[in-house]
Amino acid sequence: MSMSANLPATGELRGKVAIVTGGSRGIGRAMSMAFAAAGAQVVVASRTQNEPRPDSPFYKYGSGTINETAQRIAEAGGEALPVPCDVTDSEDLRRLAERTLKHFGRIDIVVSNAGVDCESPVVDLEEDLLDRALMVNIRGPILLCKYVLPAMMEQKGGGSIFCITSGASMGYREGRVGYSMSKAALDRAYLCIAEEVREHDIAVNVLSPGRVDTWMNRRGDWPGTAHIPMEQPDSINQAAVWLAAQKASTFTGQRVERADFGITWGPGIHVPARD
């Protein structure tokens, strides 16, 4: 059984431990399996421990649990630890770091993938909807760094952290002021964190996957994006594995597009450091 249709086992991440939030389905599951195929031990983190009801909207895209992702990795010969984690709960994030260290002894790769939509014109915006988007899309990823970085810095030898952003962070999306703002803030936060940890040789980057066939894109109405090709989740795998293998000394402080991997960034391509 192949762990990834696009990524054969390479050993590129052998001996490394990776944490992926939002790992129960979609892009998070694809990256978790790709990291395992490349030799990493993977901590699959998400709130999702139970399958949705079969009559739930977009069941095909919303189905999946952390245990199922971990089982798929194990069946393919890899090693994974499923950890329940609500990224809005700072104690869950702290425990995620602690459980990873207790189980695997180190943290080398951290991917902040969990995210939620915030679909509403400002005049109709519910405060709870906005607050949740800020908690999941900004606060959670920053606190995740807070709890994983001490161990990563103490280990020496560098490491890699990156987040999953959206094209919405760079431009207007109708009815998504809250979502676009949250992703733009996430971009800036991670690019700033890159400078804070550069001296420890820890890479911090921002990866935009493009329009991907996931539950969020199937469920939401995204005006103005229909012309963008819909890619499958595992389209991100090669770019994600390459980013996971980086250190600050090789590639850091960059916001990159998955579609440009191997063209403007990636193996053998020099990208000047940001100011």
C-alpha positions in Angstrom: 0.0 0.0 0.0 1.5 3.3 -1.0 1.4 6.1 1.5 1.0 8.7 -1.2 0.1 8.6 -4.8 2.6 11.4 -5.6 5.4 10.7 -3.2 7.3 7.4 -3.0 9.2 6.5 0.1 12.4 8.6 0.0 13.9 8.6 3.5 14.3 12.4 3.2 12.9 13.0 6.7 14.2 9.8 8.4 14.8 10.2 12.1 12.7 13.3 12.3 9.5 13.9 14.3 6.7 15.9 12.7 3.5 17.4 14.2 0.6 18.2 11.8 -2.5 20.0 13.1 -5.7 19.4 11.2 -4.4 16.0 10.3 -7.6 14.1 10.2 -8.5 14.9 6.6 -7.8 16.9 3.5 -4.4 18.6 3.2 -3.4 17.7 6.8 -3.9 14.0 6.2 -2.0 14.2 2.9 0.9 15.9 4.5 0.9 13.5 7.4 1.1 10.5 5.1 3.7 12.2 2.9 6.0 12.9 5.9 5.6 9.3 7.0 6.5 8.1 3.5 9.6 10.2 3.7 10.7 8.5 6.9 9.3 10.8 9.7 7.5 9.7 12.8 4.2 11.7 12.7 2.0 13.2 15.4 -1.5 13.6 13.9 -3.4 16.3 15.7 -7.0 17.4 15.3 -10.3 17.8 17.2 -11.7 15.1 15.0 -11.9 11.8 16.8 -15.3 10.6 15.5 -16.6 10.2 12.0 -19.5 12.6 11.0 -22.9 11.2 10.3 -23.2 9.7 6.7 -25.9 12.2 6.0 -23.8 15.2 6.9 -23.2 17.8 4.2 -20.2 16.9 2.0 -19.6 13.8 4.0 -16.9 12.5 1.5 -14.8 15.6 2.2 -15.6 16.0 5.9 -15.0 12.4 6.9 -11.8 11.2 8.5 -10.3 11.1 12.0 -6.9 11.3 13.6 -7.0 7.6 14.4 -7.9 6.7 10.8 -4.9 8.8 9.5 -2.6 7.2 12.0 -3.9 3.7 11.0 -3.3 4.4 7.3 0.3 5.4 8.1 0.8 2.3 10.2 -0.7 0.0 7.5 1.8 1.5 5.1 4.7 0.7 7.4 5.1 4.1 9.1 4.8 5.3 12.7 2.2 7.8 13.8 0.7 9.0 17.1 -2.9 10.4 17.0 -3.3 13.2 19.6 -6.7 15.0 20.1 -6.1 18.7 20.1 -8.4 21.7 19.8 -6.1 24.6 18.7 -8.3 27.1 20.4 -7.4 25.5 23.8 -3.9 26.6 24.9 -3.7 23.6 27.3 -4.4 21.2 24.4 -1.5 22.8 22.5 0.8 22.6 25.5 -0.1 18.9 26.0 0.4 18.3 22.2 4.0 19.4 22.6 4.5 17.4 25.8 3.0 14.2 24.5 5.2 14.4 21.4 8.3 14.8 23.5 7.3 12.1 25.9 6.5 9.6 23.1 9.2 10.4 20.5 11.7 12.4 22.5 12.0 15.3 20.1 10.2 17.7 17.7 11.8 18.6 14.3 8.9 19.6 12.1 5.7 21.5 12.9 2.9 22.2 10.5 0.1 24.5 11.5 -2.6 23.4 9.1 -5.9 23.6 11.1 -8.0 26.5 9.9 -11.7 27.6 9.7 -13.6 29.8 7.4 -15.3 33.1 8.3 -17.9 33.6 5.6 -20.0 36.7 6.0 -20.2 40.3 4.8 -19.1 42.6 7.6 -22.5 44.1 8.1 -23.9 40.7 8.9 -20.9 39.3 10.7 -21.6 37.4 13.9 -19.0 38.2 16.5 -18.7 34.5 17.6 -17.8 33.6 14.0 -15.1 36.2 13.8 -13.7 35.3 17.3 -13.5 31.6 16.3 -11.6 32.5 13.1 -9.1 34.6 15.0 -8.7 31.8 17.7 -8.1 29.0 15.1 -6.3 30.8 12.3 -4.1 33.2 14.3 -3.9 32.6 18.0 -3.6 28.8 17.7 -0.7 28.8 15.3 1.2 31.4 17.4 0.7 29.4 20.6 1.7 26.2 18.9 5.0 27.8 18.2 5.3 29.0 21.8 5.0 25.4 23.1 7.1 23.6 20.5 10.0 26.1 20.1 11.7 25.6 23.5 12.4 21.9 22.8 13.4 22.6 19.2 15.8 25.3 20.2 17.3 23.2 23.0 17.9 20.2 20.6 20.2 22.2 18.4 20.5 21.1 14.8 17.7 23.3 13.5 14.2 22.3 12.4 11.3 23.4 10.3 8.0 25.1 11.0 5.4 26.2 8.5 1.8 27.2 8.2 -0.8 26.7 5.6 -2.2 30.1 4.3 -4.6 31.0 1.5 -4.6 33.2 -1.6 -7.2 35.2 0.4 -4.4 36.7 2.5 -3.2 38.5 -0.6 -6.4 39.9 -2.1 -10.1 40.4 -1.9 -12.5 37.5 -1.5 -16.2 38.5 -1.5 -17.8 37.9 1.9 -14.6 36.9 3.5 -13.1 40.0 5.2 -12.6 38.1 8.4 -11.0 35.0 6.8 -8.7 37.1 4.6 -7.6 39.2 7.5 -6.9 36.2 9.6 -4.7 34.6 7.0 -2.9 37.8 6.3 -2.1 38.1 10.0 -1.0 34.5 10.1 1.4 35.2 7.2 3.0 38.2 8.9 3.2 36.4 12.3 5.1 33.4 10.9 7.4 35.6 8.8 8.2 37.5 12.0 8.8 34.3 14.0 11.2 33.3 11.3 13.5 36.2 12.4 13.1 35.4 16.1 14.4 31.8 15.7 16.8 32.3 12.7 19.8 32.1 15.1 18.7 28.6 16.2 18.7 27.4 12.5 14.9 26.8 12.6 13.2 27.5 9.3 9.7 29.2 9.5 7.8 29.6 6.3 4.3 30.1 4.9 2.9 27.8 2.2 -0.1 28.6 0.1 -1.6 25.4 -1.4 -3.9 27.0 -4.0 -7.5 25.9 -4.5 -7.7 22.4 -3.1 -10.5 19.9 -3.1 -11.3 19.9 0.6 -14.3 20.2 2.9 -13.9 23.9 3.3 -13.8 24.6 -0.4 -16.7 22.2 -1.1 -18.9 23.6 1.7 -18.3 27.3 1.2 -19.3 29.6 -1.7 -16.1 31.3 -2.9 -17.1 33.9 -5.5 -14.4 34.8 -8.0 -12.4 31.5 -7.6 -14.1 29.2 -10.0 -11.5 29.8 -12.7 -8.7 28.4 -10.5 -8.1 24.7 -11.1 -9.2 22.5 -8.1 -6.3 20.3 -7.1 -6.4 17.2 -5.0 -4.9 17.4 -1.4 -1.9 15.3 -2.2 -0.8 17.9 -4.7 0.9 19.6 -1.8 3.0 16.6 -0.8 6.3 17.3 -2.6 6.4 21.0 -1.6 5.5 20.1 2.0 8.2 17.4 2.4 10.8 19.7 0.9 9.8 22.6 3.3 9.9 20.1 6.2 13.5 19.2 5.4 14.7 22.8 5.5 16.5 24.8 8.2 17.0 28.5 8.5 20.4 28.2 6.9 18.8 26.8 3.7 15.3 28.4 3.4 13.4 30.6 5.8 11.1 33.6 6.0 9.3 33.0 2.7 5.7 33.0 1.7 5.5 30.5 -1.2 2.9 29.1 -3.6 2.7 25.4 -4.0 2.1 25.9 -7.7 5.5 27.6 -8.0 7.4 24.7 -6.4 10.3 23.7 -8.6 9.9 26.9 -10.7 10.7 29.8 -8.4 11.5 27.9 -5.2 12.5 24.4 -4.2 15.5 22.1 -4.9 18.4 23.9 -6.5 16.7 27.3 -6.7 18.2 30.2 -4.8 15.7 32.5 -3.1 17.1 35.7 -1.7 16.3 36.3 2.0 13.5 38.7 2.7 14.4 42.1 4.1 
